[in-house]
Amino acid sequence: MPKSDQSPHSTSASPLPEVDVAHTAFLLDFDGTLVDIAPHPDAVRVSAPLRKTLAALHAACGGALAIVSGRTVHDLESLLALPGLVIAGVHGAERRCADGNVVRLNTDADVIAELERELRAVLVQLPGVMLESKGIAFALHYRHTPDAENTVLALANRLAHRYAEHIRLQAGKMVVELKPRGASKGDAVHTLMTEPPFLGRTPLFAGDDLTDESAFDAVNTLNGWSVKIGTGPSQARWRVHDPSALRAWLAAMLPDQRDRI
């Protein structure tokens, strides 16, 4: 396959490769990748043109399209409304298969409930920090109070250490998550690539955040296409400036979708 001319930690955008849709597995992050980051996760909306592009891409690649996100499967189902789409949610801790069945990592419900109670009790003292409960994982957003970063990270580290048998810490852009052990986007990529319709294709993963680095590593190991959206150090081999550029690139692969994003 072609090689990118940028270094592993480049922060500049580079031309994206020409991709054979019929032989590629598309594995895409959601927030900050397909859609722009919103002030609040609930404020994100999927445009009709993007939904049409994803539907067309899903058909063109024979169903080898998956959303790999920190959001829950239920959340992504509601936002995308694309039947048959494979979704790896909560960093791979849960997955909706093409047939609609959902599989999840085993978690200790009592431990998760205890962790949530403790988080809610502590966050009362941190106004502006938002707790996003994902059922089996928790995200602490401090986008509106960036000065709270050190306090939030210290809290998350303390809890991750206390519940180390059950959860692990995942840092992101103005957010830190406590997610089930064994859940990573890299593991999700490796699992998907062993199953039809992804099996035997060249994987392409696009993402924007620290949470996506394990997926970039997985795709690089599989000699696929790793695409970073935005600035910052990354092991991705290609890069675009923002989600709109990625949307335009995906649309350009599908002649009837060009100029719609």
Salt bridges, closest charged atoms under 4 A:
ASP20 OD2 - HIS23 ND1 2.70
ASP29 OD1 - LYS185 NZ 3.04
ASP31 OD2 - ARG71 NE 2.55
ASP36 OD1 - ARG247 NH1 3.85
ASP42 OD2 - HIS40 ND1 3.79
ASP75 OD2 - ARG71 NH1 2.55
GLU77 OE2 - ARG96 NH1 3.08
GLU94 OE1 - ARG104 NE 2.92
GLU116 OE2 - ARG120 NH2 2.89
GLU118 OE2 - ARG162 NH1 2.38
GLU132 OE1 - HIS141 NE2 2.70
GLU177 OE1 - HIS91 NE2 3.02
GLU177 OE1 - LYS134 NZ 2.76
GLU195 OE1 - ARG95 NH1 2.91
ASP208 OD2 - LYS173 NZ 3.03
ASP212 OD1 - LYS185 NZ 2.69
